[in-house]
Amino acid sequence: MSPFLRVLALAACALALTACGGDEPLPIVEPPPDPCAPNGHIHREATGDWCHCNRGYRATAEGLACETDPDYVPSEGFSFGDNGEHACWHVSNGPYVTVTASTSRLPRVDDFHTYYTVKLRQEGGQYVGTFSYKAFATGNFVVYLSTPDVPISLVETAIQAPVAPAGTRATDDHCDGLKHMVGYELTDRVQYTLTLGPTSLSELGLVIEHLP
């Protein structure tokens, strides 16, 4: 670059810095408050914003807010329904789907009444897998696994909030394919991330059911 062009370039840079306030720090823009808080949080989606309210609260008929649900009755304990009998029916009768864990995408495991064979990926000498599940109702759901010796975690994907299990126990002796149950209280339309492992097993059987 010629000396003349270099001078012009330096002058343009100086003008740009002056126009932008030089090297002064940009102001911090605080995010707008969550209108659904403190008894819920907002979901911003292409189809429209909505409130995901906590247990015991409901979305208001108008606007974005959570109000006390007058019809809410606290549960005295999580019920596992038939303790795996219907889920075991799918072990013998399907439908069957095989999914493989990947670091580049989250395979879905939310088909209705489906027995999944989940193939985990190797990591640090063990096997792990992360999958996507979107609830299609609000209420009690059960994750049925082929073995009880596998760590399982569930988080609400949008806000990375862990979902605490509502209960866990062995299935009744309905089949050999499903031996363990973990219960959760989930919300319609909400996307969750399910992680299995680490475990010494490279493959698991999985059924996720909504209890009526």
C-alpha positions in Angstrom: 0.0 0.0 0.0 1.3 3.5 -0.9 2.0 6.0 1.9 -0.9 8.1 0.7 -3.4 5.3 0.8 -2.1 4.2 4.2 -2.7 7.7 5.5 -6.3 7.7 4.1 -6.9 4.3 5.7 -5.7 5.5 9.1 -7.8 8.6 8.8 -10.9 6.5 8.0 -10.2 4.3 11.1 -9.9 7.4 13.3 -13.2 8.8 12.0 -15.0 5.5 12.6 -13.7 5.3 16.2 -14.8 8.9 16.8 -18.3 8.2 15.4 -18.7 5.1 17.6 -17.4 6.8 20.7 -13.8 5.6 20.4 -12.9 2.7 22.6 -15.6 3.4 25.2 -17.4 0.2 26.3 -20.8 -0.5 24.8 -23.7 -0.1 27.2 -25.0 -3.3 28.7 -28.5 -4.1 27.5 -30.5 -6.0 30.1 -32.9 -8.6 28.8 -36.6 -7.8 29.3 -38.1 -9.4 32.4 -39.9 -12.7 32.0 -43.7 -11.9 32.0 -44.4 -15.5 33.2 -42.1 -15.3 36.3 -42.0 -16.0 39.2 -44.4 -18.9 38.8 -43.2 -20.0 35.3 -41.1 -19.0 32.4 -41.8 -17.9 28.8 -41.4 -20.0 25.6 -40.8 -17.9 22.6 -41.7 -19.8 19.5 -42.5 -19.1 15.8 -46.1 -20.0 16.5 -46.4 -17.5 19.4 -45.1 -16.9 22.9 -46.6 -18.9 25.7 -46.1 -19.4 29.5 -44.8 -22.7 30.8 -46.2 -22.5 34.3 -45.0 -24.4 37.4 -47.1 -27.1 39.0 -50.1 -25.5 40.8 -50.3 -22.6 38.3 -51.8 -22.1 34.9 -51.5 -19.6 32.1 -53.9 -16.7 32.2 -56.6 -16.6 29.5 -55.3 -13.3 28.3 -51.8 -12.0 28.2 -48.6 -13.7 29.3 -48.7 -14.6 33.0 -49.1 -17.5 35.4 -51.9 -17.6 37.9 -52.9 -20.0 40.7 -54.7 -23.0 39.3 -57.8 -23.5 41.4 -58.3 -27.1 40.1 -54.8 -28.3 41.1 -54.7 -31.1 43.6 -51.2 -32.0 44.9 -50.2 -35.6 44.3 -49.6 -37.8 47.3 -47.1 -39.9 45.3 -46.2 -40.8 41.7 -48.2 -43.7 40.3 -46.6 -46.0 37.8 -50.0 -47.3 36.5 -49.8 -50.9 35.4 -46.1 -51.1 36.4 -44.9 -51.8 32.9 -47.5 -54.2 31.6 -48.5 -52.1 28.5 -44.9 -51.0 27.8 -43.9 -54.7 27.8 -46.5 -55.4 25.2 -44.5 -53.2 22.8 -41.4 -55.3 23.5 -43.1 -58.2 21.9 -45.3 -56.4 19.3 -43.5 -53.2 18.4 -43.5 -50.9 16.6 -39.7 -50.9 16.6 -37.3 -48.1 16.0 -33.5 -48.0 16.3 -31.7 -44.8 17.0 -28.0 -44.1 17.3 -26.5 -41.5 19.6 -24.5 -38.8 17.9 -22.5 -35.7 18.9 -23.8 -33.8 15.8 -27.6 -34.2 16.4 -30.1 -35.4 19.0 -32.1 -38.4 17.6 -35.8 -38.2 18.6 -37.3 -40.8 20.8 -40.9 -39.4 21.0 -42.9 -41.6 18.7 -46.1 -42.8 20.4 -46.2 -46.4 21.9 -42.8 -47.4 20.4 -40.0 -49.7 21.6 -36.7 -48.1 20.9 -33.3 -49.8 20.6 -30.9 -47.0 21.5 -27.3 -47.4 20.4 -25.0 -45.4 22.6 -21.6 -43.9 21.6 -18.3 -44.6 23.3 -16.8 -42.0 25.4 -13.9 -42.4 27.9 -14.2 -46.2 27.9 -18.0 -46.1 28.7 -21.1 -45.5 26.6 -23.4 -42.5 26.6 -26.3 -41.2 24.5 -28.3 -38.0 24.3 -31.7 -37.9 22.7 -34.6 -35.5 22.1 -38.1 -35.9 23.5 -41.1 -33.6 23.0 -44.0 -34.2 25.4 -47.4 -34.5 23.7 -49.5 -34.0 26.8 -49.2 -32.6 30.4 -49.0 -35.2 33.1 -47.2 -38.2 34.3 -44.7 -40.0 32.0 -42.6 -43.1 32.6 -39.2 -43.9 31.0 -38.9 -47.7 30.9 -35.4 -49.1 30.5 -34.0 -52.6 29.8 -31.7 -52.4 32.8 -31.7 -50.5 36.2 -28.0 -49.9 36.2 -27.9 -46.9 33.8 -27.8 -43.3 34.9 -30.6 -41.2 33.4 -31.1 -37.5 33.3 -33.8 -35.2 31.8 -33.5 -31.5 31.2 -35.9 -28.9 29.7 -33.9 -28.1 26.5 -34.8 -24.4 26.1 -33.6 -23.4 29.6 -31.3 -26.3 30.4 -33.2 -26.9 33.6 -33.0 -30.4 35.1 -36.3 -32.2 35.6 -36.3 -34.1 38.9 -37.6 -37.7 38.8 -41.0 -38.0 40.5 -40.3 -41.7 41.3 -38.3 -44.7 40.4 -38.7 -48.4 40.8 -38.4 -51.8 39.2 -41.1 -53.0 36.8 -43.3 -55.9 37.7 -42.3 -59.2 36.0 -44.2 -58.6 32.8 -41.2 -59.2 30.4 -37.4 -59.5 30.3 -37.0 -56.5 28.0 -37.9 -53.8 30.4 -36.7 -53.9 34.1 -36.6 -50.3 35.4 -39.0 -47.3 35.5 -38.3 -43.6 36.1 -41.3 -41.3 36.4 -41.5 -37.6 35.4 -44.1 -34.9 35.4 -43.9 -33.3 31.9 -45.6 -30.4 30.1 -47.3 -30.5 26.7 -45.3 -29.0 23.8 -42.1 -28.7 25.8 -38.9 -30.1 24.4 -36.7 -32.2 26.7 -33.2 -33.7 26.4 -32.8 -37.2 27.7 -29.3 -38.5 28.5 -28.4 -42.1 29.2 -25.1 -43.3 30.7 -22.3 -43.5 31.2 -22.7 -47.2 31.2 -20.7 -50.3 30.2 -23.6 -51.2 27.9 -23.5 -50.1 24.2 -27.2 -50.7 23.6 -30.4 -50.4 25.6 -34.1 -51.0 25.2 -36.3 -47.9 25.8 -40.0 -47.1 26.0 -41.5 -43.8 27.1 -45.2 -43.7 27.9 -47.7 -41.1 29.0 -49.9 -42.4 31.8 -53.6 -41.6 31.4 
